[in-house]
Amino acid sequence: MSTHSARYTNMAVFLHWLIALAIIFQLGLGWRMGDEPKGVGLYALFQLHKSIGFTILFLSLLRVFWRLTHKAPALPSSMPQWEKTAATLAHLAFYGIMLGLPLTGWLLVSASSTNIPTVLFGLIPFPHLPLIPHLATELKAQLHDIAELSHSLLALGTMALLALHLGAVLKHQLFVKDNVFSHMAVGAKTGWAEWRLWLILALVPAVFASAWLYPTPKPKKPQPIIMQITPPVLEYSTETSTKSQSPQPSTNIQLATIEPSSAQVVAPIVWQVNLKQSQLGFTTSWSGEAVLGQFSDWQADIMFAEQALDKSSIKVTVNLAQVSTGDEQRDAALPSNDWFDAEHYPQAVFKSTSIKRVANNSYQAQGTLQLRGKVQPVVLDFNLNIKANKATAQGSASLSRIAFGVGQGEWAATDSIPALVKVVFNLHATKK
């Protein structure tokens, strides 16, 4: 049995364990991100994941430099040659992972059509890879897909290699007893009684699981009744509080709530919207690429009659934390402070002030939209068809995102995202 006791330098030992624990945490964080609902929380996790990833890259470059300038301890002479070769290949694979994971992540972010900036730990802006954001859209999309696949495969490879590495450590520590563990565990002795071994074995799952303990901002629950949909947009009113909501809200969207006076001959009708058939969202472009967004959590209170337009009303309330555009990073970014700021302003509310008929089945609703704490006038144009007790309506409105402060900092510029955003909707309703 070999008594070889040489070990790595203190700096190498420190970098080894710091990088190892950071990678294990990253694996857990990536797993969690796959299950995290879209919103400000997921955006915060993306930013943390990127921050730790670049930190691993910097530490790994330092580790490579240190390894090239400092001799590693020799492997025990009793170790078979095939095992020495396997150990060398495993070390090279780990270096490849330490560099490959953050580099593929960097390419993934740089080639993303969302062009979301990276701010390390919320403090230090970090650039994209040179030239990548300015490539043709199709080429960027191809690079993005390659980077995404490579990043995922490297993560899976990391888990397999970690399991193999830990198995080798256990073999040498408990059965071969050649002090290999002491190369990276200062003062470690061979055998089952070595507490450092069990500490490491406990730390691996603990650090992995700790990724689920990291707190993320949660948007406040909207006060009004929530309705569900799928794509584009209605305009929303400006009332953030729900102190004067309809008396008996239903689980489905309801066309509104105004009580006509007893003196009126014709009263508006309360409509109930079928959210499974209805859609609410917006259309815009991002770096020349068309974007269709949709809200999945909203409510509408509508009261309407063709013979009583002066008494008719529309009110739509939207939960801004629940938005989907078909891109994970963009969906995570939109509820953040740079865009909707759903943590502080969880709802957008449109409320009509007047509704008029412009031609046959065409109507126009004027009103106000409250978004990000700002109130602006909005004009909603829509076509309406009523047959018996059923109604369908399609419409749109053009909004200036700049007027509402949607897009802060560099996103306030209109070179990659236009100022005007089109809100669209398709409603199916029945008389209540």
C-alpha positions, 0 to 999 in steps of 0.5 A, a space after each residue: 500500500 502506498 503512503 504517498 501523501 503529497 497534495 495540491 497547493 492551498 490555492 488549488 485546493 480552495 479553487 477546487 472546492 469552490 468551483 465544485 460547489 458552485 457547479 453543483 449549485 448551478 445544476 440544482 438551480 438549472 433544474 429548479 428553473 425548469 419548474 419555475 413559473 414564468 415571471 419575475 422569479 424566473 427572471 431573477 433565477 436566470 440572472 443569478 444563474 448567469 452571474 454564477 456561471 461567469 464566476 465559474 468561468 473566471 475561477 476556472 481560468 485562474 485554476 487552469 493558470 495555477 495548474 500550468 504554473 504549479 506541479 500536481 502531486 503524483 498519483 500513487 505508484 501502486 495505481 494501475 496504468 489504466 487507472 492513471 490514464 482514466 484519472 487524467 482523462 477525467 481531470 481533462 473532462 472536468 476542465 472542459 466542463 468548467 470552461 465549456 458550461 459557462 462558455 456555451 451559456 454565454 453563447 446562448 445568451 448572446 445569440 438569444 433573440 431577446 438580447 437581454 443584458 447580463 448584470 452580474 449579481 445585479 451590480 456589474 454589467 457584462 457584455 455579450 460575446 462580440 459580433 454575435 448579437 449583430 449576426 443575421 437572425 437565422 444564423 443567430 437562431 442556429 447558434 442559439 439552438 447549438 448552444 442550448 443543446 451543448 449546454 444541456 448535454 454538458 450539464 448531463 455530462 457533469 452529473 455523470 462525471 461527478 458520480 464517477 468522480 465520487 465513486 473513485 474517491 470512495 474506492 481509494 479512500 475506503 478500499 484501496 487506502 492510498 491517500 488520494 483523497 488527501 490530495 484535495 482534503 488537507 489532513 485527511 486519513 484513509 478509512 471509514 472514520 475520516 470525517 472530511 469524506 462524510 462532510 463532502 458526501 453530505 455537502 453534495 446533495 445539500 448544495 444541490 438542494 439549496 438551489 430551491 431555498 434561494 428566495 426570488 421576488 414574487 408578484 403580488 396577487 391581483 385583487 380582482 377575480 382572475 380569468 384565463 386566456 391565451 393570446 392578445 390584448 384588450 385594453 385595460 382600465 386604470 383602477 388598481 383597487 377592486 373596491 367597486 367590483 361586480 357583486 357576484 363574480 363568476 369564475 369566467 370572465 364577465 362582461 360588465 357590471 353597471 346597474 341601470 337605474 329603474 327609470 331606464 327603459 333599455 338596460 345593458 346586458 351583463 355578459 359572461 366570457 368563455 376564457 377557454 375560447 377567448 384570447 388576450 395579448 399583444 403584437 410587437 417586434 424584437 430586433 426585427 423579429 415579430 413577437 406575439 405575446 399572450 396573457 394567461 391570467 385576466 378578467 373582464 367585466 362587460 356590460 353591453 347593449 346596442 340600444 344602450 351604448 351610453 350605459 354600456 361599459 368595459 373593464 379588463 384587469 390583467 395579471 402582468 406576471 403571467 405572460 408568454 411570448 414563446 421565449 423563456 428568457 424574454 418571458 422571464 424578463 417581461 414581468 421585471 422592473 425593466 418592463 411591466 414591473 409586476 412586483 410593484 404594479 401587478 395589474 394593468 386595468 382598462 376601463 371604458 369611459 364611452 362606447 360608440 358605434 362607427 359602422 354596422 358591427 364596428 364599435 369604438 370604446 374610449 377609456 383609460 389604461 393604468 399600467 406601471 402606475 401611469 394612466 393614459 387615454 386609450 381607444 379600443 376598436 372592435 367588431 361585434 357580432 351578436 346572435 341570440 344569447 351569444 356574442 363574439 368580438 375581435 379588436 385591437 388598440 395601439 399603445 405607446 409603451 414609452 408613455 407607460 414606462 415599459 422598457 427602462 434604461 437601454 430598453 427605452 430606445 426604439 431601435 430594437 423594440 418599437 414604441 408602439 405596441 398593438 394590443 389584440 383580443 378575441 372574445 367569446 361570450 354569452 348573456 348572463 
